[in-house]
Amino acid sequence: MHRFAQSLVQADPDLAREVGALDPMSGSLPLRLPSTDPDHYLRLESTVASWARPVRAPEGTREWLEERCVQAEVVHQLHVLRTARPWQRAPYWYAEALGGALTTVDPTRLGGHDYASLYVDLLQEGWAFLDAGHKLLKPADVPRRWAAMAVPAVQGVRTLVLRELGAFSQLLPGHLVEEAEARRVSLAAAIEGFASHCRTLAETGKGRWAVGERAFSLLLRDYHCLDLTAEQVWQHGWESVEQAEHDLEELAGRLDPARTWQEQIEALKAERTPAEEFVPAYRAEVDECLRLTLEHDLVTVPPEQECIVAPLPDFRRAGLPLGEMRIVPPYAARLTSQFLITTADERATPEQVEGHERDNCPTFIRSIVGHETYPGHHLQSVHHVLGTERDSFLRFFRTPLFVEGWGLYVEDVLEEQVWGESTQSLFARRNRLWRSLRLVIDTGLHTGRLSHEQAVELLMERTGMDRHMAEGEVDRYTRHDNPTYPSTYVLGRDLFHELRTRFANRIPDGGLGRLHDALLRHGSPPVALLGPVLDKELP
């Protein structure tokens, strides 16, 4: 592993689990929690800052690309350490870190003494972790919305501890069962206490989640390597919205002149997917997208890759109204992704369940699965691993400009190559409008141009999105790790189209699939950096 990547992974077990880095002592994903010591983060900040240095390799070389990605990650990490500071400001960070560690536990290994001891220690560490969070999360620093988002996440972790972990105790060596049960009960009580603290912060918090114009523009320039400011993205967003609305209305008029696009979309959403069929419906569509990717030769599908479809853990529900894609970790032993689907909430009202079923109508499922799996995120993450050396920083580094830009770009490719003029394309264009609005809402929220409620209403009014989904979307945009992220979908997609136009004639015999293979063999760098690299590589 690259030395900079190694220093980041060693400092953060959450990150280690995300990238698939095994604990050298146990040979498994680490069963530890992030540090809550402010001095730890000061030391990490110093380490990160020490990697800031001029890029010296010749432009367009693989070494140049790697050096540019190192500098982009320095900017990103310093933003997290100096501005976001989730250990002091984001209560949901605690729920997600604890839930992430607990769901990493491998029950098949709990019969062994060493692994079982790590699990029992994790239960105790969880109690101390939440206790530290109770002390560090103060009203002056915590945004109320972040605290409110934490409450359902914390309750989801409590359910995990009370239900799933109860069965784990029976798998432990006999001498550890009593201790594990005592620690599990104590952890459940600590979680309830932490939830109470989050509810209080949701009423008393005075922190701000908006990063401001300057920080937003800095991330655009130095992390995403874009020659854009927040103001320019805001303006470009409105232009993209107008173009997307025009394209949507034009197609709707050809498909059914008697009905508006909104009426046609509502009719499609009325064919809602029953809540109990969410996961099977997504699984069937993943298989279909794999078939289409192979049939149309959109990208090479390497052997021994797999995309698993499963329910999203309950503690992750807040801010994820549809689900989450966990792509292939760069250091994992297997080329396996997880497409996790947000199932119906057992606490939801019948009206909320109906809205969730409408959001997951068959046409929507088909429109989003290609983005997430084949030839989208899953397949791109497979090529990321196969195209980079393990000790290169390119293996570790992933920018959303590439990852999300590719996902949105392949939606365009599917419309062009597979769907043609159809209701499926109509839904895809409605989704394109939704993604264009992300440019507006992302910049609007983080620069003070829009309030949370204005953003929700904008999504509902312009896309016909139900409130359940719109609120979840906007909540996600406000997170500590999300400034500029929603904007990268459209910005990255447009850059991929530019690269396709620029380099398509350099692969005359290979077709679109071989061009896509060439785009994907450098990891997931800022897309704007690929032009000089491909200029050198393609004849």
Backbone torsions as a table, in degrees:
resi	resn	phi	psi	omega
1	MET	NA	141.9	176.9
2	HIS	-56.3	144.4	-173.6
3	ARG	-62.3	-39.4	178.5
4	PHE	-65.7	-44.4	177.5
5	ALA	-60.5	-41.3	-179.5
6	GLN	-62.6	-40.0	179.7
7	SER	-65.6	-35.9	178.4
8	LEU	-70.2	-42.4	-179.0
9	VAL	-66.4	-42.1	179.8
10	GLN	-65.4	-27.0	-178.4
11	ALA	-84.2	-12.4	-172.0
12	ASP	-145.3	101.2	179.2
13	PRO	-62.9	-27.4	174.7
14	ASP	-61.0	-46.6	178.3
15	LEU	-64.9	-39.3	178.7
16	ALA	-58.8	-43.5	177.8
17	ARG	-65.3	-39.6	-178.2
18	GLU	-62.5	-40.2	-176.8
19	VAL	-92.8	-0.7	177.0
20	GLY	78.7	26.9	179.3
21	ALA	-85.7	121.6	-176.3
22	LEU	-80.6	148.6	172.9
23	ASP	-70.9	120.8	-176.5
24	PRO	-62.8	-24.1	-179.0
25	MET	-77.4	-43.5	-175.3
26	SER	-99.5	-16.4	-176.4
27	GLY	71.3	16.6	-179.5
28	SER	-130.3	172.1	173.2
29	LEU	-61.0	140.6	-171.9
30	PRO	-64.2	133.2	175.2
31	LEU	-99.3	60.9	179.2
32	ARG	-133.8	167.3	-179.2
33	LEU	-115.2	155.4	-180.0
34	PRO	-61.9	156.4	177.6
35	SER	-69.1	147.0	172.2
36	THR	-113.5	11.1	-179.2
37	ASP	-84.6	116.0	179.6
38	PRO	-55.7	-33.0	179.1
39	ASP	-65.3	-32.5	176.5
40	HIS	-58.1	-42.7	-177.4
41	TYR	-75.5	-28.1	173.4
42	LEU	-66.9	-41.0	177.3
43	ARG	-65.7	-41.1	179.0
44	LEU	-64.5	-39.0	177.5
45	GLU	-60.1	-41.4	178.6
46	SER	-64.1	-41.3	178.4
47	THR	-62.6	-46.5	-179.5
48	VAL	-61.9	-46.3	-178.3
49	ALA	-60.9	-28.9	-179.2
50	SER	-68.2	-16.4	178.8
51	TRP	-88.4	-4.4	177.3
52	ALA	-72.9	118.2	-176.3
53	ARG	-159.9	160.0	180.0
54	PRO	-65.3	149.1	175.1
55	VAL	-85.4	122.3	-172.6
56	ARG	-112.0	-20.3	-177.7
57	ALA	-67.6	152.0	178.9
58	PRO	-61.5	138.1	-178.0
59	GLU	-58.5	138.1	177.2
60	GLY	91.8	-11.1	177.8
61	THR	-82.5	162.3	177.8
62	ARG	-62.4	-37.0	179.1
63	GLU	-64.1	-40.6	177.2
64	TRP	-61.2	-44.2	-180.0
65	LEU	-62.0	-41.9	179.8
66	GLU	-65.0	-44.5	179.8
67	GLU	-63.0	-40.0	178.0
68	ARG	-63.4	-38.2	179.6
69	CYS	-69.3	-36.1	175.2
70	VAL	-59.8	-46.0	-178.5
71	GLN	-67.2	-34.6	176.4
72	ALA	-64.7	-40.7	179.6
73	GLU	-68.6	-33.9	174.8
74	VAL	-57.6	-46.8	179.8
75	VAL	-61.3	-45.1	-179.3
76	HIS	-62.5	-47.2	-178.4
77	GLN	-65.1	-39.5	179.4
78	LEU	-67.3	-32.4	174.8
79	HIS	-63.3	-44.2	179.3
80	VAL	-63.3	-44.7	-173.8
81	LEU	-74.9	-32.2	-175.1
82	ARG	-99.7	-31.4	-174.1
83	THR	-110.7	-53.7	-175.0
84	ALA	-68.9	-49.1	178.7
85	ARG	40.1	62.3	-174.3
86	PRO	-61.9	-29.1	180.0
87	TRP	-66.1	-19.4	178.1
88	GLN	-107.8	-14.5	-168.8
89	ARG	-128.5	-20.2	-171.3
90	ALA	-117.9	96.0	-179.9
91	PRO	-57.6	-34.4	-179.2
92	TYR	-65.7	-22.1	177.5
93	TRP	-58.8	-38.3	179.5
94	TYR	-67.0	-44.5	179.5
95	ALA	-63.2	-42.9	-177.6
96	GLU	-69.8	-38.6	178.5
97	ALA	-66.1	-45.6	179.5
98	LEU	-65.9	-46.8	178.8
99	GLY	-62.1	-39.0	178.8
100	GLY	-63.5	-40.4	178.6
101	ALA	-67.8	-43.6	-177.2
102	LEU	-67.1	-37.0	179.4
103	THR	-77.6	-7.1	174.7
104	THR	-81.2	-20.4	-177.1
105	VAL	-56.5	130.6	179.0
106	ASP	-96.7	104.8	-176.1
107	PRO	-62.1	-23.8	-179.1
108	THR	-70.4	-14.2	-178.7
109	ARG	-103.9	-1.4	-174.8
110	LEU	-70.8	-13.5	177.2
111	GLY	-75.2	-17.5	178.2
112	GLY	-85.0	138.8	-173.0
113	HIS	-59.7	-47.0	-174.1
114	ASP	-64.4	-47.1	-179.0
115	TYR	-68.1	-39.4	178.3
116	ALA	-61.0	-38.2	178.7
117	SER	-65.3	-38.3	176.2
118	LEU	-61.6	-39.8	179.6
119	TYR	-65.7	-45.3	179.8
120	VAL	-64.0	-40.0	176.6
121	ASP	-62.6	-37.0	179.2
122	LEU	-62.5	-38.5	178.3
123	LEU	-61.2	-41.5	178.1
124	GLN	-69.9	-40.8	179.7
125	GLU	-63.0	-34.9	178.6
126	GLY	-60.7	-41.2	178.0
127	TRP	-61.4	-47.4	-179.1
128	ALA	-65.9	-35.7	179.4
129	PHE	-61.3	-47.3	-180.0
130	LEU	-69.6	-34.7	177.6
131	ASP	-63.1	-41.5	177.4
132	ALA	-64.6	-40.0	178.5
133	GLY	-62.4	-38.3	178.3
134	HIS	-58.9	-36.3	-178.3
135	LYS	-81.8	-34.5	-175.0
136	LEU	-81.6	-31.6	-175.9
137	LEU	-83.5	101.4	-175.5
138	LYS	-111.9	148.4	-176.7
139	PRO	-52.5	-35.3	-177.3
140	ALA	-63.6	-26.5	-175.0
141	ASP	-102.1	-25.3	-168.6
142	VAL	-92.4	123.1	172.5
143	PRO	-68.6	138.3	-178.7
144	ARG	-58.1	-39.6	-178.3
145	ARG	-64.0	-38.7	178.1
146	TRP	-64.3	-37.4	177.7
147	ALA	-67.1	-42.3	178.9
148	ALA	-63.6	-38.6	177.8
149	MET	-64.7	-27.4	-177.4
150	ALA	-72.7	-30.4	-171.5
151	VAL	-57.9	-54.3	178.7
152	PRO	-64.7	-31.3	177.8
153	ALA	-65.4	-43.1	179.0
154	VAL	-64.6	-42.5	179.3
155	GLN	-64.1	-34.6	176.3
156	GLY	-64.1	-38.8	177.4
157	VAL	-67.4	-38.0	178.1
158	ARG	-61.7	-42.3	176.9
159	THR	-61.5	-41.2	177.3
160	LEU	-58.6	-45.5	-178.3
161	VAL	-66.4	-42.3	-176.2
162	LEU	-74.7	-34.5	-175.5
163	ARG	-95.9	-71.5	-173.2
164	GLU	-62.9	-43.2	-175.4
165	LEU	-71.4	-21.0	175.9
166	GLY	-60.7	-38.0	178.6
167	ALA	-70.8	-27.1	-179.5
168	PHE	-63.5	-34.4	-176.0
169	SER	-58.8	-32.3	-178.6
170	GLN	-72.7	-12.0	-179.4
171	LEU	-93.8	-8.2	-174.9
172	LEU	-80.6	157.5	169.9
173	PRO	-56.0	143.5	-172.2
174	GLY	-52.1	-38.5	-175.2
175	HIS	-72.5	-10.0	-179.7
176	LEU	-103.9	-8.1	-173.0
177	VAL	-62.9	-49.1	-176.2
178	GLU	-63.3	-43.0	179.7
179	GLU	-64.9	-42.4	179.9
180	ALA	-62.6	-41.3	-179.8
181	GLU	-65.3	-41.2	179.5
182	ALA	-63.5	-41.9	-179.9
183	ARG	-70.3	-34.5	178.3
184	ARG	-65.3	-43.1	178.8
185	VAL	-64.5	-42.2	178.5
186	SER	-64.0	-39.0	179.3
187	LEU	-65.3	-41.3	178.4
188	ALA	-60.6	-40.4	178.2
189	ALA	-66.5	-39.8	178.6
190	ALA	-64.3	-37.7	178.6
191	ILE	-64.0	-42.0	179.0
192	GLU	-63.8	-39.9	176.7
193	GLY	-64.3	-38.3	178.6
194	PHE	-67.6	-37.7	177.1
195	ALA	-61.5	-40.0	178.1
196	SER	-63.1	-40.5	177.8
197	HIS	-63.2	-39.5	178.8
198	CYS	-64.5	-39.6	178.0
199	ARG	-62.5	-39.8	177.9
200	THR	-64.4	-44.3	179.5
201	LEU	-64.9	-29.5	178.1
202	ALA	-66.1	-18.0	178.1
203	GLU	-104.0	-24.6	-172.9
204	THR	-113.9	-11.7	-176.0
205	GLY	-60.0	140.7	-179.2
206	LYS	-121.9	3.7	-179.3
207	GLY	-72.5	163.3	179.3
208	ARG	-112.4	136.4	177.5
209	TRP	-94.0	-20.0	179.3
210	ALA	-69.8	132.8	-176.4
211	VAL	-84.5	-20.4	-179.9
212	GLY	94.7	161.7	-174.2
213	GLU	-62.0	-43.4	-174.9
214	ARG	-65.7	-48.4	-179.1
215	ALA	-64.9	-38.4	179.4
216	PHE	-61.9	-46.5	-179.3
217	SER	-66.4	-36.2	178.4
218	LEU	-62.9	-42.4	178.3
219	LEU	-63.3	-40.9	177.6
220	LEU	-59.1	-45.1	-174.4
221	ARG	-76.6	-48.4	-168.0
222	ASP	-100.3	-20.2	175.8
223	TYR	-96.6	-48.8	-178.3
224	HIS	-89.3	-7.3	178.1
225	CYS	59.6	42.8	179.9
226	LEU	-111.5	139.7	177.2
227	ASP	-88.6	64.7	-176.2
228	LEU	-140.3	152.2	172.4
229	THR	-111.5	169.5	177.1
230	ALA	-58.2	-42.0	-179.9
231	GLU	-61.5	-40.7	180.0
232	GLN	-67.5	-37.4	177.5
233	VAL	-66.9	-40.4	176.9
234	TRP	-57.7	-47.9	-179.9
235	GLN	-66.8	-43.4	178.7
236	HIS	-62.1	-34.8	178.6
237	GLY	-60.4	-47.1	179.9
238	TRP	-64.9	-37.1	176.7
239	GLU	-64.3	-40.6	178.9
240	SER	-65.9	-38.1	178.1
241	VAL	-62.1	-46.0	-179.5
242	GLU	-62.4	-41.5	179.2
243	GLN	-66.9	-42.3	180.0
244	ALA	-64.1	-39.9	177.9
245	GLU	-64.9	-40.6	178.2
246	HIS	-61.1	-47.8	-178.8
247	ASP	-63.0	-38.4	-179.3
248	LEU	-66.6	-46.9	-179.6
249	GLU	-64.9	-37.0	-179.6
250	GLU	-64.1	-47.4	179.5
251	LEU	-66.6	-42.1	179.6
252	ALA	-59.6	-39.4	178.7
253	GLY	-64.0	-34.5	178.0
254	ARG	-75.4	-35.2	-178.1
255	LEU	-74.1	-42.4	-176.3
256	ASP	-156.2	88.5	-176.3
257	PRO	-60.0	-19.9	-176.2
258	ALA	-81.2	-12.6	-176.7
259	ARG	-128.9	144.7	174.9
260	THR	-69.8	166.0	177.6
261	TRP	-64.0	-34.7	179.0
262	GLN	-61.8	-42.1	179.5
263	GLU	-66.5	-37.8	178.9
264	GLN	-68.3	-39.7	177.6
265	ILE	-65.8	-42.1	179.0
266	GLU	-60.0	-39.0	178.1
267	ALA	-64.2	-37.9	177.7
268	LEU	-68.4	-40.7	179.7
269	LYS	-68.4	-27.3	178.6
270	ALA	-65.4	-21.1	175.2
271	GLU	-82.8	53.7	-168.2
272	ARG	-67.4	153.9	177.1
273	THR	-86.2	125.9	177.4
274	PRO	-57.3	140.8	-174.0
275	ALA	-55.1	-39.3	-177.1
276	GLU	-71.1	-9.6	-178.1
277	GLU	-106.8	7.4	-177.4
278	PHE	-54.4	-57.0	-174.3
279	VAL	-63.8	-48.2	177.3
280	PRO	-59.7	-36.4	-179.7
281	ALA	-65.6	-43.1	177.7
282	TYR	-65.9	-39.1	-178.8
283	ARG	-63.2	-42.3	179.6
284	ALA	-64.2	-37.2	-178.9
285	GLU	-72.6	-31.8	174.7
286	VAL	-60.7	-45.0	178.3
287	ASP	-60.6	-39.2	-179.9
288	GLU	-67.9	-40.2	179.2
289	CYS	-67.1	-34.2	174.3
290	LEU	-62.7	-44.7	179.5
291	ARG	-60.5	-43.7	-178.9
292	LEU	-67.1	-37.8	178.6
293	THR	-62.2	-41.3	178.2
294	LEU	-70.8	-44.7	-176.7
295	GLU	-61.6	-40.3	-177.1
296	HIS	-96.2	2.7	178.3
297	ASP	49.6	54.1	-177.2
298	LEU	-78.7	-36.4	177.1
299	VAL	-155.4	150.8	174.4
300	THR	-64.3	133.4	176.6
301	VAL	-104.7	101.9	-178.0
302	PRO	-65.6	155.2	176.5
303	PRO	-71.3	164.2	173.7
304	GLU	63.5	23.4	171.3
305	GLN	-101.1	157.3	-177.8
306	GLU	-153.1	143.0	174.4
307	CYS	-123.2	112.5	-178.1
308	ILE	-93.4	134.5	175.9
309	VAL	-107.3	127.1	-176.3
310	ALA	-152.7	166.1	177.8
311	PRO	-68.8	147.1	174.9
312	LEU	-73.5	135.5	174.5
313	PRO	-56.8	142.0	-172.5
314	ASP	-59.8	-34.3	-176.3
315	PHE	-69.3	-12.7	179.1
316	ARG	-95.6	1.8	-173.8
317	ARG	-60.9	-40.6	-176.4
318	ALA	-60.6	122.5	178.3
319	GLY	83.3	1.0	178.0
320	LEU	-127.7	74.9	-174.3
321	PRO	-66.4	-21.7	-178.7
322	LEU	-111.3	-36.9	-179.2
323	GLY	151.2	-164.0	-175.6
324	GLU	-150.3	139.3	175.9
325	MET	-103.0	118.4	175.1
326	ARG	-103.6	99.5	-173.5
327	ILE	-74.4	173.1	-177.5
328	VAL	-57.9	120.5	177.1
329	PRO	-64.5	139.1	-172.6
330	PRO	-63.2	-24.0	-178.4
331	TYR	-112.5	13.2	-179.3
332	ALA	-72.5	154.9	-179.4
333	ALA	-75.5	-24.0	-176.7
334	ARG	-120.9	150.4	179.6
335	LEU	-88.6	66.5	-173.8
336	THR	-123.1	128.2	173.0
337	SER	-106.0	163.4	174.1
338	GLN	-125.6	121.5	175.3
339	PHE	-101.3	104.2	-172.1
340	LEU	-100.8	124.5	-172.0
341	ILE	-102.9	132.0	176.1
342	THR	-75.0	106.8	179.7
343	THR	-79.6	171.5	-179.0
344	ALA	-61.8	138.7	-179.5
345	ASP	-80.2	123.4	-179.0
346	GLU	-65.3	-16.1	178.3
347	ARG	-92.2	-2.5	-175.2
348	ALA	-76.6	152.8	174.2
349	THR	-75.4	162.0	176.4
350	PRO	-56.1	-36.2	179.2
351	GLU	-66.4	-39.2	178.9
352	GLN	-67.6	-39.0	177.6
353	VAL	-63.4	-42.1	178.6
354	GLU	-61.8	-41.7	177.1
355	GLY	-61.9	-39.4	178.4
356	HIS	-65.0	-39.9	178.4
357	GLU	-66.3	-37.1	177.0
358	ARG	-66.3	-41.6	178.5
359	ASP	-61.1	-29.3	-178.5
360	ASN	-105.1	35.8	177.7
361	CYS	-62.5	157.4	-176.0
362	PRO	-54.7	-37.8	-178.9
363	THR	-67.8	-38.2	176.9
364	PHE	-65.5	-45.2	-179.4
365	ILE	-55.4	-46.3	-179.4
366	ARG	-63.4	-36.0	-177.2
367	SER	-70.8	-29.2	-173.6
368	ILE	-96.1	-24.7	-174.8
369	VAL	-66.9	-38.4	177.3
370	GLY	-61.2	-39.2	176.8
371	HIS	-60.4	-43.8	-172.7
372	GLU	-83.6	-30.0	-169.0
373	THR	-121.4	-85.9	-178.6
374	TYR	-117.6	120.9	4.1
375	PRO	-97.0	27.7	-173.2
376	GLY	-85.2	-130.6	-168.4
377	HIS	-56.4	-47.2	-177.2
378	HIS	-58.1	-52.6	-175.6
379	LEU	-66.7	-36.2	176.9
380	GLN	-62.7	-39.8	-179.4
381	SER	-69.2	-29.6	174.3
382	VAL	-64.7	-47.9	178.3
383	HIS	-64.3	-33.7	177.1
384	HIS	-56.1	-48.7	-178.4
385	VAL	-66.9	-46.6	-175.7
386	LEU	-70.1	-22.1	-176.7
387	GLY	-94.8	-0.1	-176.6
388	THR	-128.7	148.1	176.5
389	GLU	-79.3	147.3	-176.1
390	ARG	-60.1	-34.6	-177.1
391	ASP	-91.8	4.9	177.2
392	SER	-88.0	145.3	176.4
393	PHE	-65.7	-21.7	177.7
394	LEU	-63.8	-27.0	176.1
395	ARG	-67.4	-40.2	-177.2
396	PHE	-77.2	-40.3	-166.1
397	PHE	-81.1	135.0	173.2
398	ARG	-141.9	126.1	176.2
399	THR	-106.4	140.1	178.6
400	PRO	-63.2	-23.4	177.7
401	LEU	-58.6	-37.9	177.8
402	PHE	-80.6	-52.2	-172.9
403	VAL	-62.6	-52.6	-178.0
404	GLU	-76.9	-32.5	175.3
405	GLY	-61.1	-42.1	177.4
406	TRP	-63.5	-43.9	-179.4
407	GLY	-58.3	-41.5	-179.8
408	LEU	-75.8	-35.9	177.5
409	TYR	-59.9	-42.8	-177.4
410	VAL	-69.8	-22.2	171.7
411	GLU	-62.4	-41.4	176.4
412	ASP	-63.4	-41.3	-179.4
413	VAL	-63.9	-41.3	179.1
414	LEU	-64.7	-39.8	177.2
415	GLU	-62.6	-42.1	-177.8
416	GLU	-70.5	-44.4	-171.1
417	GLN	-92.9	-24.7	-170.1
418	VAL	-121.7	-53.4	-167.4
419	TRP	-83.6	-34.0	-178.0
420	GLY	61.0	-152.1	178.6
421	GLU	-84.6	100.6	-175.3
422	SER	-153.1	171.3	175.2
423	THR	-63.9	-26.3	176.4
424	GLN	-65.5	-41.7	176.4
425	SER	-67.4	-33.5	176.8
426	LEU	-60.3	-45.1	179.2
427	PHE	-66.6	-37.0	178.0
428	ALA	-62.7	-38.4	179.3
429	ARG	-72.3	-32.8	172.6
430	ARG	-62.9	-41.0	176.6
431	ASN	-65.1	-33.7	177.5
432	ARG	-64.1	-38.6	175.2
433	LEU	-63.0	-43.2	177.7
434	TRP	-57.5	-46.3	-179.1
435	ARG	-69.0	-34.1	176.1
436	SER	-64.2	-37.9	177.1
437	LEU	-64.0	-24.6	177.8
438	ARG	-61.3	-35.7	176.6
439	LEU	-58.7	-45.0	-178.5
440	VAL	-68.5	-47.3	-174.4
441	ILE	-71.2	-41.2	178.8
442	ASP	-58.3	-53.6	179.4
443	THR	-68.6	-38.3	-178.7
444	GLY	-62.4	-45.2	-179.7
445	LEU	-64.8	-45.5	-170.9
446	HIS	-85.4	-7.7	176.3
447	THR	-116.4	6.7	175.9
448	GLY	83.9	7.9	179.3
449	ARG	-77.7	-24.1	-179.0
450	LEU	-133.4	143.9	169.6
451	SER	-87.8	169.2	178.1
452	HIS	-58.3	-48.5	-177.5
453	GLU	-65.7	-37.8	176.8
454	GLN	-62.3	-38.1	178.9
455	ALA	-66.6	-42.7	178.0
456	VAL	-60.5	-47.9	-178.6
457	GLU	-64.2	-35.2	178.3
458	LEU	-63.5	-44.4	177.7
459	LEU	-62.5	-45.3	-178.6
460	MET	-64.7	-44.8	-175.7
461	GLU	-68.9	-44.0	-171.5
462	ARG	-87.5	-23.7	-177.4
463	THR	-115.0	-10.6	-175.0
464	GLY	75.3	15.9	-179.4
465	MET	-69.2	140.0	176.1
466	ASP	-68.8	154.4	-176.4
467	ARG	-59.6	-40.2	-179.6
468	HIS	-52.6	-48.7	-177.6
469	MET	-74.3	-39.3	-178.8
470	ALA	-62.9	-43.0	179.2
471	GLU	-65.3	-40.9	177.6
472	GLY	-63.3	-40.7	177.7
473	GLU	-60.3	-50.8	-175.6
474	VAL	-68.2	-37.7	174.6
475	ASP	-54.9	-43.7	-178.6
476	ARG	-63.8	-36.3	-179.5
477	TYR	-65.5	-25.3	-176.6
478	THR	-84.6	-9.7	-174.0
479	ARG	-58.7	160.5	-178.5
480	HIS	-64.6	-27.2	-176.0
481	ASP	-100.5	17.0	-172.5
482	ASN	-118.8	-5.4	177.9
483	PRO	-57.0	128.2	-177.2
484	THR	80.2	-19.7	-176.4
485	TYR	-57.9	-50.9	-178.8
486	PRO	-59.4	-28.9	-179.4
487	SER	-72.8	-21.9	-174.0
488	THR	-69.9	-19.9	179.6
489	TYR	-58.8	-57.9	-176.9
490	VAL	-73.1	-42.2	-179.0
491	LEU	-61.7	-42.9	178.5
492	GLY	-69.2	-42.4	178.5
493	ARG	-56.6	-45.9	-178.0
494	ASP	-62.5	-36.8	178.2
495	LEU	-67.4	-36.8	176.8
496	PHE	-64.6	-39.8	176.8
497	HIS	-62.7	-39.0	178.3
498	GLU	-63.8	-41.6	178.5
499	LEU	-65.3	-39.3	178.2
500	ARG	-61.1	-46.2	179.4
501	THR	-62.1	-39.6	-174.5
502	ARG	-73.8	-35.9	-170.0
503	PHE	-115.0	-1.7	-175.9
504	ALA	-58.4	-37.8	-176.9
505	ASN	-76.6	-2.9	178.9
506	ARG	-89.8	-4.3	176.1
507	ILE	-126.6	67.3	-171.3
508	PRO	-63.6	-32.1	-175.0
509	ASP	-99.2	-11.5	-173.2
510	GLY	-91.4	-21.0	-179.6
511	GLY	75.9	-175.4	-174.8
512	LEU	-62.5	-38.4	-178.1
513	GLY	-60.4	-39.4	-178.8
514	ARG	-73.5	-32.2	174.0
515	LEU	-63.7	-43.3	178.3
516	HIS	-62.1	-40.1	176.7
517	ASP	-58.7	-41.4	180.0
518	ALA	-65.5	-37.2	179.2
519	LEU	-67.4	-28.9	-171.6
520	LEU	-95.9	-0.1	-172.2
521	ARG	-93.6	17.7	-179.6
522	HIS	-120.9	20.2	-175.4
523	GLY	83.0	-140.0	-176.8
524	SER	-133.6	60.3	-177.4
525	PRO	-79.9	169.8	170.6
526	PRO	-53.4	128.5	-169.5
527	VAL	-61.3	-33.1	-178.5
528	ALA	-61.4	-21.7	-178.7
529	LEU	-81.0	-12.0	-176.2
530	LEU	-73.3	-27.6	-177.9
531	GLY	-54.6	-55.2	179.1
532	PRO	-61.3	-33.4	-179.8
533	VAL	-68.5	-47.5	-179.5
534	LEU	-67.3	-30.6	176.2
535	ASP	-58.6	-37.2	-180.0
536	LYS	-80.5	-32.0	-172.3
537	GLU	-86.3	-36.4	-175.0
538	LEU	-92.5	132.5	-177.2
539	PRO	-66.0	NA	NA
